[in-house]
Amino acid sequence: MTDPPPQRTGAIALVGRPNAGKSTLMNRWLGQKLAIVSDKPQTTRHRLIGLLTDDSGQAIFLDTPGIHRPLHHLNRQMVWHALDAMKEADVVCLLVDAAARFGKGDAYMLDLVFKLEAAKILALNKIDRVRKPGLLPLMQRYSTAEIFDEIVPISALSGDGCDALLELLRQRLPEGPPIYDPELLTTQPERYYVAERIREQVLQQTRDELPFATAVVIDSWEEGAAERLVLYASILVERPGQKKILIGRGGQQIKEIGTRARLDLEEFLGRPVYLDLRVRLEPGWRENRHLLARLESGLRE
């Protein structure tokens, strides 16, 4: 009787430009929505940890913000999270939107990844939007860079190629037993994901520049009767006009966001939720280091 293969455990950094599909891919591998997703860039603002544990070991996914030119302290903080994850990971998976034209941002990502000592795999995502003849030149361009161990075409949305990519990533992790409790899906607190799911509804219900100028703070978290969670939360905005848009005529917009968020939270938490949602004016919050530190602390509380 042959011995089973050794378990492999380690960190896999999912990196790339904004809207490359990193969060969608991690959610698919985990089998449920951990990271919020939207069609707007810069949806992910922190490094999120997802844990996939089975008989073969434990994959510790580091879902990172898209790397972009930072214009505010918030954006600089987002890029730092991504760069730190790249340096700490055992394996780096660069996601590229195969449907987008190769540009300066892609060349910059190649330079960053080239300098890393970790194993590197390229995932050409969104192949469901690309005809095969158009995919081959892109694969050739990245192949000639001689940076990656493997180049894998995938669709995080449909799942095409995702299992094969995961297997290639896990093969490159160091041998060892799981580090975290096998029952855990993440190491980050429930409170953080609650705030994120409220922010997701803001992203879905608003357009233009407004989503980039908003954040969600949990002001109060109380355990009510019959396992009911009582939440008081604030959506931060920078200008009075943004506050007016979020509230809407007769308060209809904020009511709609609150209702959708409450229903999503009840499904996520598996219990009744009372949500009191308000809009708070905080001029220049994206440059306010004290406030950003408070938002950051939600990752560890």
PAZAPA-4460 file (N, C-alpha, C; in steps of 0.05 Angstrom, whole numbers, plus 32768, in hexadecimal, padded with zeros to 4 digits):
% residues 301
    n_x    n_y    n_z   ca_x   ca_y   ca_z    c_x    c_y    c_z   seq   type   mol
   8011   7FE8   8000   8000   8000   8000   8012   8019   8000     1      M     A
   800D   802B   7FED   801E   8043   7FEB   8014   8058   7FFE     2      T     A
   8027   8067   8008   8020   807D   801A   8013   8094   800B     3      D     A
   8000   80A2   8017   7FF4   80B9   800A   8008   80CF   8005     4      P     A
   8004   80E0   7FF1   8017   80F6   7FEC   8018   8109   8004     5      P     A
   802E   8116   8009   8030   8128   8020   801E   8140   801E     6      P     A
   8014   8149   8034   8004   8161   8034   8015   817A   802D     7      Q     A
   8009   818D   801F   8016   81A5   8018   8006   81BD   8023     8      R     A
   8014   81CF   8030   8007   81E7   803C   8017   81FF   8036     9      T     A
   800A   8215   802F   8019   822E   802A   8006   8243   801F    10      G     A
   8012   825B   801B   8004   8272   8012   8005   8276   7FF3    11      A     A
   7FEE   827B   7FE8   7FEC   8280   7FCB   7FE1   829C   7FC7    12      I     A
   7FF1   82AE   7FBD   7FE9   82CA   7FB9   7FDC   82CD   7F9E    13      A     A
   7FC3   82D7   7F9E   7FB5   82DD   7F85   7FB8   82FB   7F80    14      L     A
   7FC8   8301   7F6B   7FCF   831D   7F66   7FC8   8325   7F49    15      V     A
   7FC7   833F   7F44   7FC1   8348   7F29   7FB7   8364   7F2A    16      G     A
   7FB0   836E   7F13   7FA5   8389   7F10   7F87   8388   7F19    17      R     A
   7F7B   83A0   7F1E   7F5F   83A1   7F26   7F4D   8392   7F12    18      P     A
   7F39   8385   7F1C   7F25   8377   7F0C   7F30   835F   7EFC    19      N     A
   7F45   8353   7F06   7F50   833B   7EF8   7F40   8322   7F00    20      A     A
   7F30   8323   7F15   7F20   830C   7F1D   7F2B   82FC   7F34    21      G     A
   7F3C   8308   7F45   7F49   82FA   7F5B   7F35   82F1   7F70    22      K     A
   7F23   8302   7F78   7F0F   82FB   7F8C   7EFC   82E6   7F82    23      S     A
   7EF4   82E8   7F69   7EE2   82D5   7F5D   7EEE   82B9   7F5D    24      T     A
   7F08   82B8   7F56   7F17   829E   7F56   7F19   8292   7F72    25      L     A
   7F20   82A2   7F86   7F22   8298   7FA1   7F07   828E   7FAB    26      M     A
   7EF2   829D   7FA6   7ED7   8294   7FAE   7ED0   8279   7FA1    27      N     A
   7ED7   8276   7F88   7ED1   825C   7F7A   7EE0   8245   7F88    28      R     A
   7EF9   8249   7F8E   7F09   8233   7F9A   7EFE   822D   7FB6    29      W     A
   7EF5   8241   7FC5   7EEB   823D   7FE0   7ECF   8231   7FE0    30      L     A
   7EC1   8234   7FCA   7EA6   8229   7FC8   7E91   823B   7FD4    31      G     A
   7E98   8253   7FDB   7E84   8267   7FE4   7E90   8283   7FE3    32      Q     A
   7E7E   8297   7FE5   7E87   82B3   7FE2   7E94   82BC   7FFC    33      K     A
   7EAE   82BF   7FFC   7EBB   82CB   8013   7EC2   82E8   800D    34      L     A
   7ECE   82ED   7FF6   7ED5   8308   7FEE   7EBE   8314   7FDD    35      A     A
   7EB8   832E   7FE2   7EA4   833B   7FD2   7EAE   833F   7FB6    36      I     A
   7E9C   8340   7FA2   7EA4   8344   7F86   7E92   8359   7F7A    37      V     A
   7E9D   8367   7F66   7E8D   837A   7F56   7E9B   837F   7F3C    38      S     A
   7E8E   838D   7F2A   7E9B   8393   7F10   7EAB   83AD   7F12    39      D     A
   7EAE   83B7   7F2A   7EBD   83D0   7F2D   7EDA   83CA   7F37    40      K     A
   7EEE   83D8   7F2D   7F09   83D3   7F36   7F0C   83DC   7F53    41      P     A
   7F21   83D1   7F60   7F28   83D8   7F7C   7F12   83CF   7F90    42      Q     A
   7F03   83BA   7F89   7EEF   83B0   7F9B   7EFD   83A5   7FB4    43      T     A
   7F12   8395   7FB0   7F22   838A   7FC7   7F35   839F   7FD1    44      T     A
   7F34   83A5   7FEB   7F44   83BA   7FF6   7F59   83AF   800A    45      R     A
   7F57   8397   8012   7F6A   838B   8025   7F72   836F   801C    46      H     A
   7F86   8365   8029   7F8E   8349   8023   7F7B   8337   8032    47      R     A
   7F6C   8326   8023   7F59   8314   802F   7F65   82F8   802F    48      L     A
   7F5F   82E9   8044   7F6A   82CE   8047   7F53   82BA   8045    49      I     A
   7F57   82A7   8032   7F44   8291   802F   7F52   8277   8033    50      G     A
   7F46   8264   8041   7F53   824B   8048   7F44   8234   803B    51      L     A
   7F53   8224   802C   7F48   820C   801F   7F58   81F4   802B    52      L     A
   7F4A   81E4   803B   7F57   81CE   8049   7F4A   81B3   8041    53      T     A
   7F5B   81A0   8039   7F51   8185   8034   7F67   8171   8039    54      D     A
   7F64   8158   8030   7F78   8144   8036   7F94   814A   802A    55      D     A
   7F94   815B   8015   7FAE   8161   8008   7FBD   8177   8016    56      S     A
   7FB0   8185   802A   7FBE   819A   8039   7FAD   81B3   803B    57      G     A
   7FB9   81CA   803C   7FAB   81E3   8040   7FB6   81F9   802D    58      Q     A
   7FA4   8203   801C   7FAC   8219   800B   7FA2   8233   8019    59      A     A
   7FB5   8245   801E   7FAF   825E   802B   7FAF   8274   8015    60      I     A
   7F97   827B   800C   7F95   828F   7FF6   7F97   82AB   8001    61      F     A
   7FA7   82BB   7FF4   7FA9   82D7   7FFB   7F9D   82E7   7FE3    62      L     A
   7F84   82EF   7FE7   7F77   82FF   7FD2   7F7E   831C   7FD6    63      D     A
   7F8A   8329   7FC2   7F96   8343   7FC6   7F87   8359   7FB5    64      T     A
   7F8A   8372   7FBD   7F80   8388   7FAD   7F8E   8389   7F92    65      P     A
   7F81   8393   7F7E   7F8E   8396   7F64   7FA3   83AB   7F65    66      G     A
   7FBA   83A6   7F59   7FD0   83B9   7F59   7FCB   83CF   7F44    67      I     A
   7FCC   83E8   7F4D   7FC5   83FF   7F3C   7FD5   8417   7F46    68      H     A
   7FD3   842C   7F37   7FE1   8445   7F3F   7FD1   8452   7F56    69      R     A
   7FDC   8454   7F6E   7FCD   845E   7F85   7FCB   847D   7F85    70      P     A
   7FB3   8486   7F8A   7FAE   84A3   7F8B   7FA8   84AD   7FA7    71      L     A
   7FA1   849B   7FB9   7F9B   84A3   7FD5   7FAA   8490   7FE7    72      H     A
   7FAB   8497   8001   7FB8   8485   8014   7FAA   846A   8015    73      H     A
   7F90   846A   8012   7F81   8450   8011   7F8C   843F   7FFB    74      L     A
   7F90   844B   7FE3   7F9A   843B   7FCD   7FB7   8432   7FD1    75      N     A
   7FC7   8442   7FDD   7FE3   843A   7FE3   7FE3   8422   7FF6    76      R     A
   7FD1   8424   800A   7FCE   840E   801D   7FC5   83F4   800F    77      Q     A
   7FB3   83F6   7FFB   7FAA   83DF   7FEC   7FC1   83D2   7FDD    78      M     A
   7FD2   83E3   7FD0   7FE8   83D8   7FC1   7FFC   83CB   7FD3    79      V     A
   8001   83D7   7FEB   8013   83CA   7FFF   800A   83AE   8006    80      W     A
   7FF0   83AB   800A   7FE5   8390   8011   7FEC   837C   7FFB    81      H     A
   7FE9   8384   7FE2   7FEF   8372   7FCC   800C   836B   7FCA    82      A     A
   801D   837F   7FCD   803A   837A   7FCB   8044   8369   7FE2    83      L     A
   8039   836D   7FFA   8041   835D   8011   803A   8340   800D    84      D     A
   8022   833B   8002   8018   8320   7FFD   802A   8312   7FE9    85      A     A
   8033   8320   7FD4   8045   8315   7FC0   805F   830C   7FCC    86      M     A
   8069   831B   7FDF   8083   8315   7FEC   8081   82FE   8000    87      K     A
   806A   82FB   800C   8066   82E7   8021   805E   82CB   8016    88      E     A
   8053   82CA   7FFE   8047   82B2   7FF4   805B   829D   7FEC    89      A     A
   8053   8284   7FEE   8063   826E   7FE4   8060   826B   7FC5    90      D     A
   8048   8272   7FBC   8042   8271   7F9F   8033   828B   7F98    91      V     A
   803A   8297   7F81   802C   82AF   7F78   801D   82A7   7F5E    92      V     A
   8003   82AE   7F5E   7FF2   82AA   7F47   7FEA   82C5   7F3C    93      C     A
   7FF5   82CC   7F25   7FEE   82E6   7F18   7FD6   82E1   7F07    94      L     A
   7FC0   82F0   7F0C   7FA8   82EF   7EFC   7FA9   8306   7EE8    95      L     A
   7FA3   8300   7ECF   7FA2   8314   7EBA   7F88   8311   7EAB    96      V     A
   7F7B   8328   7EA6   7F63   8329   7E97   7F6A   8324   7E79    97      D     A
   7F64   830C   7E6F   7F6C   8305   7E54   7F5C   8315   7E3F    98      A     A
   7F46   8321   7E47   7F35   8330   7E35   7F3E   834D   7E32    99      A     A
   7F51   8355   7E43   7F5A   8371   7E42   7F74   8373   7E33   100      A     A
   7F79   838A   7E27   7F92   838E   7E17   7FAA   8391   7E2A   101      R     A
   7FC0   8385   7E23   7FD9   8386   7E33   7FE2   83A3   7E33   102      F     A
   7FE8   83AD   7E4C   7FF0   83C9   7E4E   8007   83CD   7E62   103      G     A
   800C   83E6   7E69   8022   83EC   7E7B   801E   83DF   7E97   104      K     A
   8005   83DE   7EA0   8000   83D2   7EBA   8007   83B4   7EBA   105      G     A
   8002   83A7   7EA3   800A   838A   7EA1   8028   8387   7EA1   106      D     A
   8036   8399   7E93   8053   8398   7E92   805E   839C   7EAE   107      A     A
   8052   83AE   7EBD   805B   83B4   7ED9   8057   839B   7EEA   108      Y     A
   8040   838E   7EE7   803C   8375   7EF7   8051   8360   7EF1   109      M     A
   8058   835E   7ED8   806D   834A   7ED0   8087   8351   7EDE   110      L     A
   808E   836A   7EDF   80A7   8372   7EED   80A6   836B   7F0A   111      D     A
   808F   836F   7F17   808C   8369   7F33   808F   834B   7F38   112      L     A
   8081   833B   7F28   8081   831E   7F2C   809D   8313   7F26   113      V     A
   80AA   831D   7F12   80C4   8313   7F0A   80D8   8314   7F21   114      F     A
   80D6   8328   7F32   80E9   832B   7F48   80E4   8318   7F60   115      K     A
   80CE   830A   7F60   80C7   82F9   7F76   80D6   82DE   7F75   116      L     A
   80DC   82D3   7F8C   80E9   82B9   7F8E   80D5   82A2   7F8E   117      E     A
   80BC   82A8   7F94   80A7   8293   7F96   80A2   8287   7F7B   118      A     A
   8095   826F   7F7B   808B   8263   7F63   8076   8275   7F57   119      A     A
   8074   8276   7F3C   8062   8289   7F2F   8052   827B   7F1A   120      K     A
   8038   827F   7F1B   8026   8274   7F07   8014   828B   7EFC   121      I     A
   8010   828B   7EE2   7FFF   829F   7ED6   7FE4   8293   7ECF   122      L     A
   7FCF   82A1   7ED7   7FB4   8299   7ED0   7FA8   82AE   7EBD   123      A     A
   7FA3   82A6   7EA4   7F96   82B8   7E91   7F78   82B4   7E95   124      L     A
   7F6C   82C7   7EA3   7F50   82C5   7EAB   7F3D   82D1   7E96   125      N     A
   7F24   82CB   7E98   7F0E   82D5   7E87   7F11   82CB   7E6A   126      K     A
   7F1A   82B2   7E67   7F1C   82A7   7E4C   7F01   82A3   7E3F   127      I     A
   7EEC   82A3   7E4F   7ED1   82A1   7E44   7ECA   82BA   7E33   128      D     A
   7EDA   82CF   7E36   7ED6   82E7   7E26   7EE9   82EA   7E0E   129      R     A
   7EFA   82D6   7E0A   7F0F   82D8   7DF6   7F0D   82C0   7DE3   130      V     A
   7F0F   82C6   7DC9   7F10   82B0   7DB5   7F2C   82A4   7DB6   131      R     A
   7F2D   828A   7DB2   7F46   827B   7DB4   7F5C   8287   7DA3   132      K     A
   7F57   8290   7D8A   7F6D   829B   7D7A   7F79   82B4   7D87   133      P     A
   7F69   82C2   7D97   7F73   82DA   7DA5   7F82   82D4   7DBE   134      G     A
   7F7E   82BC   7DC9   7F8B   82B4   7DE2   7FA8   82AB   7DDD   135      L     A
   7FAD   829E   7DC6   7FC8   8293   7DC1   7FDE   82A8   7DC0   136      L     A
   7FDA   82BF   7DB3   7FEF   82D3   7DB4   7FF5   82DE   7DD0   137      P     A
   7FE0   82E0   7DE1   7FE4   82E9   7DFC   7FF4   82D5   7E0C   138      L     A
   7FEE   82BB   7E08   7FFD   82A7   7E16   801A   82A7   7E0D   139      M     A
   801F   82AC   7DF3   803A   82AD   7DE9   8049   82C5   7DF5   140      Q     A
   803C   82DC   7DF7   8048   82F4   7E03   8053   82EE   7E1F   141      R     A
   8042   82E2   7E2F   804A   82DC   7E4B   805E   82C5   7E4C   142      Y     A
   805C   82B3   7E3A   806F   829C   7E3A   808B   82A6   7E34   143      S     A
   808E   82B8   7E21   80A9   82C2   7E1A   80B6   82D2   7E30   144      T     A
   80A6   82DB   7E44   80B2   82E9   7E5B   80C2   82D6   7E6D   145      A     A
   80BC   82BC   7E6B   80CA   82A8   7E7A   80CA   82AD   7E98   146      E     A
   80B3   82B4   7EA2   80AF   82BB   7EBE   80A0   82A5   7ECD   147      I     A
   808D   8298   7EBF   807A   8286   7ECC   8080   8269   7EC8   148      F     A
   807B   8259   7EDE   807D   823C   7EDC   8068   8230   7ECA   149      D     A
   8050   823C   7ECB   803A   8233   7EBB   8028   824A   7EB3   150      E     A
   801B   8248   7E9C   8007   825B   7E93   7FED   824C   7E8F   151      I     A
   7FD8   8254   7E9D   7FBF   8245   7E9D   7FA8   8258   7E95   152      V     A
   7F9B   8252   7E7F   7F82   8261   7E77   7F6B   8258   7E89   153      P     A
   7F5C   826B   7E95   7F46   8264   7EA6   7F2F   8277   7EA2   154      I     A
   7F18   8270   7EAE   7F02   8282   7EB2   7EF9   827E   7ECE   155      S     A
   7EFF   8292   7EDF   7EF6   8290   7EFB   7ED8   8291   7EFD   156      A     A
   7ECB   829D   7EE9   7EAE   829F   7EEA   7EA0   8284   7EE4   157      L     A
   7EAA   8276   7ECF   7E9E   825D   7EC7   7EAB   8244   7ED5   158      S     A
   7EC3   8248   7EDE   7ED2   8232   7EEB   7EE5   8224   7ED8   159      G     A
   7EE4   822B   7EBE   7EF5   821D   7EAB   7F13   8221   7EB2   160      D     A
   7F21   820A   7EB5   7F3D   820B   7EBB   7F45   8210   7ED8   161      G     A
   7F31   8216   7EE9   7F38   821E   7F05   7F42   8207   7F16   162      C     A
   7F37   81EF   7F12   7F41   81D8   7F21   7F5D   81D1   7F1A   163      D     A
   7F64   81D2   7F00   7F7F   81CC   7EF7   7F93   81E1   7F02   164      A     A
   7F8A   81FA   7F02   7F9B   820F   7F0D   7FA1   820B   7F2B   165      L     A
   7F8C   8204   7F3A   7F8F   81FF   7F56   7FA2   81E9   7F5C   166      L     A
   7FA0   81D3   7F4C   7FB2   81BC   7F50   7FCF   81C4   7F4B   167      E     A
   7FD4   81D4   7F37   7FEF   81DD   7F31   7FFA   81EF   7F47   168      L     A
   7FE9   81FF   7F53   7FF2   8211   7F69   7FF8   8200   7F82   169      L     A
   7FE7   81ED   7F88   7FEB   81DE   7FA1   8003   81CB   7F9F   170      R     A
   800A   81C3   7F87   8022   81B2   7F83   803B   81C0   7F8A   171      Q     A
   803A   81DB   7F89   8052   81EB   7F8F   8054   81F5   7FAB   172      R     A
   8041   81EE   7FBC   8042   81F5   7FD8   8055   81E3   7FE7   173      L     A
   8062   81ED   7FFC   8074   81DC   800C   8065   81C6   801B   174      P     A
   8072   81B0   8020   8066   819A   802F   8062   81A2   804C   175      E     A
   804B   819A   8057   8045   81A0   8072   8027   819E   8078   176      G     A
   8020   8199   8091   8003   8197   8099   7FF6   81B2   809A   177      P     A
   7FDC   81B3   809B   7FCD   81CD   809D   7FD7   81DE   80B4   178      P     A
   7FD8   81F8   80B0   7FE0   820A   80C5   7FC8   8213   80D5   179      I     A
   7FB2   8218   80C8   7F99   8222   80D5   7F85   820B   80D9   180      Y     A
   7F73   8210   80EB   7F5D   81FD   80F1   7F50   81F5   80D6   181      D     A
   7F4D   81DC   80D0   7F41   81D3   80B7   7F24   81DD   80B3   182      P     A
   7F17   81E4   80C9   7EFB   81ED   80C7   7EF9   820A   80BF   183      E     A
   7F0F   8219   80C0   7F0E   8236   80BA   7F0E   823B   809C   184      L     A
   7EFE   824F   8094   7EFE   8258   8078   7F10   8271   8075   185      L     A
   7F14   827F   808A   7F24   8297   808A   7F2E   829C   80A6   186      T     A
   7F43   82AD   80A9   7F4D   82B5   80C3   7F42   82D0   80CB   187      T     A
   7F33   82DD   80BA   7F2A   82F8   80BF   7F0E   82F7   80CC   188      Q     A
   7F08   830C   80DC   7EF0   830B   80EC   7ED6   830F   80DC   189      P     A
   7EC1   8305   80E7   7EA6   8308   80DB   7E9F   8325   80D7   190      E     A
   7EA7   8336   80EA   7EA0   8353   80E8   7EAA   835F   80CE   191      R     A
   7EC2   8357   80C6   7ECE   8362   80AE   7EBD   835B   8096   192      Y     A
   7EB5   8342   8094   7EA6   8339   807C   7E8A   8345   807C   193      Y     A
   7E7F   834B   8094   7E65   8358   8095   7E67   8374   8089   194      V     A
   7E7C   8383   8090   7E7F   839E   8085   7E84   839C   8067   195      A     A
   7E93   8388   805E   7E98   8385   8041   7E7F   837F   8032   196      E     A
   7E6D   836F   803D   7E54   8368   802F   7E42   8380   802D   197      R     A
   7E43   8391   8041   7E33   83AA   803F   7E3F   83BC   8029   198      I     A
   7E59   83BD   8028   7E67   83CD   8013   7E61   83C2   7FF7   199      R     A
   7E5F   83A8   7FF5   7E58   839C   7FDB   7E3E   83A6   7FD0   200      E     A
   7E2A   83AA   7FE2   7E11   83B5   7FD9   7E13   83D2   7FD0   201      Q     A
   7E25   83E1   7FDD   7E2A   83FC   7FD3   7E36   83FB   7FB7   202      V     A
   7E49   83E9   7FB3   7E55   83E6   7F98   7E40   83DF   7F83   203      L     A
   7E2E   83CD   7F8A   7E1A   83C3   7F77   7E04   83D8   7F71   204      Q     A
   7DFF   83E9   7F84   7DE8   83FC   7F81   7DF1   8417   7F77   205      Q     A
   7E0B   841D   7F75   7E14   8437   7F6D   7E26   8435   7F55   206      T     A
   7E2B   844C   7F48   7E3B   844D   7F30   7E51   8463   7F32   207      R     A
   7E60   8465   7F1C   7E74   8479   7F19   7E89   8478   7F2F   208      D     A
   7E91   8490   7F3A   7EA7   8491   7F4D   7E9E   848C   7F69   209      E     A
   7E85   848A   7F6F   7E7B   8489   7F8A   7E86   8471   7F9A   210      L     A
   7E87   8458   7F8E   7E91   8441   7F9D   7EAD   8445   7FA8   211      P     A
   7EBE   8453   7F99   7EDA   8457   7FA2   7EDC   8469   7FBA   212      F     A
   7EC8   847A   7FBE   7EC8   848E   7FD4   7EB8   8485   7FEC   213      A     A
   7EB1   846B   7FED   7EA1   8461   8004   7EB0   844B   8013   214      T     A
   7EA9   8449   802C   7EB2   8433   803D   7E9C   842D   8051   215      A     A
   7E9D   8416   805E   7E89   840F   8072   7E96   8409   808C   216      V     A
   7E8B   8415   80A1   7E94   8412   80BD   7E7E   8405   80CD   217      V     A
   7E84   83F0   80DC   7E71   83E5   80EF   7E73   83F5   8109   218      I     A
   7E5E   8404   810F   7E5E   8415   8127   7E57   8405   8140   219      D     A
   7E45   83F2   813D   7E3C   83E2   8154   7E34   83C6   814B   220      S     A
   7E3B   83B2   815C   7E36   8396   8156   7E2A   838A   816F   221      W     A
   7E10   8385   8170   7E03   837C   8188   7DF4   8361   8183   222      E     A
   7DF5   8350   8197   7DE6   8337   8196   7DCA   833C   81A1   223      E     A
   7DB5   833A   8190   7D9A   833F   8199   7D8C   8325   81A1   224      G     A
   7D72   8327   81A6   7D63   830F   81AE   7D60   82FC   8196   225      A     A
   7D5C   82E2   819D   7D57   82CD   8189   7D6E   82CC   8174   226      A     A
   7D86   82CF   817D   7D9E   82CE   816C   7D9F   82E4   8157   227      E     A
   7D90   82F8   815B   7D8F   830E   8147   7DA8   8320   814B   228      R     A
   7DB5   8326   8134   7DCC   8338   8135   7DC2   8354   812F   229      L     A
   7DC9   8367   8141   7DC1   8383   813D   7DD9   8393   8135   230      V     A
   7DD8   839E   811D   7DEF   83AD   8112   7DE8   83CA   810D   231      L     A
   7DFB   83DB   8114   7DFA   83F7   810D   7E13   83FD   80FC   232      Y     A
   7E0F   8406   80E4   7E26   840A   80D2   7E24   8425   80C3   233      A     A
   7E3B   842F   80BB   7E3C   8449   80AD   7E4B   8445   8092   234      S     A
   7E3F   8451   807E   7E4D   8453   8064   7E5B   846E   8063   235      I     A
   7E75   846E   8061   7E84   8487   8060   7E86   8492   8044   236      L     A
   7E82   84AC   8041   7E85   84BA   8027   7E95   84D3   802C   237      V     A
   7EA0   84DE   8016   7EB2   84F5   8018   7EA4   8510   8013   238      E     A
   7E8E   8510   8004   7E82   852A   7FFD   7E64   8529   8001   239      R     A
   7E58   8541   8007   7E3B   8542   800B   7E2B   8537   7FF4   240      P     A
   7E34   853B   7FDB   7E26   8531   7FC4   7E25   8513   7FC3   241      G     A
   7E3A   8506   7FCD   7E3B   84E9   7FCE   7E27   84DE   7FE2   242      Q     A
   7E26   84ED   7FF9   7E13   84E5   800E   7DF6   84E6   8003   243      K     A
   7DF0   84FC   7FF4   7DD6   84FF   7FE9   7DCF   84E9   7FD6   244      K     A
   7DE2   84E0   7FC5   7DDD   84CB   7FB2   7DD7   84B0   7FC1   245      I     A
   7DE7   84AB   7FD5   7DE4   8492   7FE4   7DC9   8490   7FF3   246      L     A
   7DC1   84A7   7FFE   7DA7   84A7   800C   7D90   84A5   7FF8   247      I     A
   7D92   84B4   7FE2   7D7D   84B2   7FCD   7D65   84C2   7FD4   248      G     A
   7D53   84C5   7FC1   7D3B   84D4   7FC5   7D29   84C6   7FDA   249      R     A
   7D23   84D5   7FEF   7D12   84C9   8004   7D1F   84B2   8013   250      G     A
   7D39   84B0   8011   7D48   849B   801E   7D46   847F   8011   251      G     A
   7D3C   847F   7FF8   7D38   8465   7FEA   7D52   8456   7FE4   252      Q     A
   7D67   8465   7FDD   7D80   8457   7FD6   7D8C   8449   7FEE   253      Q     A
   7D8F   8457   8004   7D9B   844B   801B   7D89   8434   8026   254      I     A
   7D6F   8437   8023   7D5D   8422   802C   7D61   8409   801B   255      K     A
   7D64   840C   8001   7D69   83F5   7FEF   7D83   83E7   7FF5   256      E     A
   7D98   83F7   7FF9   7DB3   83EC   8000   7DB0   83DC   801A   257      I     A
   7DA3   83E8   802E   7DA0   83DC   8048   7D91   83C2   8047   258      G     A
   7D7B   83C1   8037   7D6B   83A9   8035   7D7A   8393   8028   259      T     A
   7D88   8399   8011   7D98   8384   8003   7DAE   837A   8015   260      R     A
   7DBB   838D   8023   7DD1   8384   8035   7DC7   8373   804B   261      A     A
   7DB0   8379   8057   7DA6   8369   806D   7D9F   834D   8064   262      R     A
   7D92   834B   804D   7D8C   8330   8042   7DA5   8320   803D   263      L     A
   7DB9   832D   8032   7DD2   831E   802C   7DE0   8316   8046   264      D     A
   7DDF   8327   805A   7DEC   8321   8073   7DDE   830A   8082   265      L     A
   7DC3   8309   8080   7DB4   82F4   808D   7DBB   82D9   8080   266      E     A
   7DBF   82D9   8066   7DC7   82C0   8058   7DE4   82B9   8060   267      E     A
   7DF5   82CC   8061   7E11   82C8   8068   7E15   82BE   8085   268      F     A
   7E06   82CA   8097   7E0A   82C4   80B3   7DF7   82AE   80BD   269      L     A
   7DE2   82A9   80AE   7DD0   8294   80B6   7DBF   829B   80CE   270      G     A
   7DB8   82B4   80D1   7DA7   82BD   80E7   7D9B   82D8   80E1   271      R     A
   7D86   82E0   80F0   7D79   82FA   80EB   7D8C   8311   80F0   272      P     A
   7D89   8326   80E1   7D9A   833E   80E4   7D89   8357   80E3   273      V     A
   7D8E   8369   80F6   7D83   8384   80F6   7D99   8396   80ED   274      Y     A
   7D96   83A5   80D8   7DAB   83B7   80CE   7DA1   83D3   80CD   275      L     A
   7DAF   83E5   80DC   7DAA   8402   80DB   7DC1   840E   80CC   276      D     A
   7DBB   8417   80B3   7DD0   8421   80A1   7DCD   843E   809D   277      L     A
   7DE3   844D   80A0   7DE3   846A   809D   7DFA   8473   808B   278      R     A
   7DF8   848B   8081   7E0D   8497   8071   7E1A   84AD   8080   279      V     A
   7E35   84AC   8082   7E44   84BF   8093   7E58   84CE   8081   280      R     A
   7E58   84E8   8084   7E6B   84F9   8075   7E86   84F9   8083   281      L     A
   7E9B   84F0   8075   7EB6   84F0   807F   7EC9   84FA   806A   282      E     A
   7ECB   8515   8067   7EDC   8520   8052   7EF9   8516   8053   283      P     A
   7F03   850D   803C   7F1F   8505   803B   7F25   84EB   804A   284      G     A
   7F12   84DA   804E   7F17   84C2   805E   7F2C   84B0   8052   285      W     A
   7F2F   84B1   8037   7F43   849F   802A   7F60   84A7   8030   286      R     A
   7F63   84BF   803C   7F7D   84C9   8044   7F80   84C9   8063   287      E     A
   7F6B   84C1   8071   7F6A   84C2   808E   7F76   84A8   8099   288      N     A
   7F8F   84A9   80A2   7F9D   8491   80AA   7F91   8485   80C3   289      R     A
   7F86   8495   80D5   7F7A   848B   80ED   7F61   847B   80E6   290      H     A
   7F50   8486   80D4   7F38   8478   80CC   7F3E   845F   80BC   291      L     A
   7F52   8461   80AB   7F5A   8449   809B   7F65   8433   80AE   292      L     A
   7F72   843B   80C3   7F7C   8428   80D6   7F65   841A   80E4   293      A     A
   7F4F   8429   80E9   7F38   841D   80F5   7F2B   8409   80E2   294      R     A
   7F29   8410   80C9   7F1E   83FD   80B5   7F30   83E5   80B3   295      L     A
   7F4A   83E9   80B4   7F5D   83D3   80B3   7F5A   83C0   80CB   296      E     A
   7F54   83CC   80E2   7F52   83BB   80FA   7F3B   83A7   80F9   297      S     A
   7F28   83AD   80E8   7F12   839A   80E4   7F1B   837F   80DA   298      G     A
   7F33   837E   80CE   7F3E   8365   80C4   7F47   8353   80DB   299      L     A
   7F4B   835F   80F3   7F57   8350   8109   7F46   834E   8122   300      R     A
   7F31   835D   8123   7F21   835E   813C   7F14   8343   8142   301      E     A
***
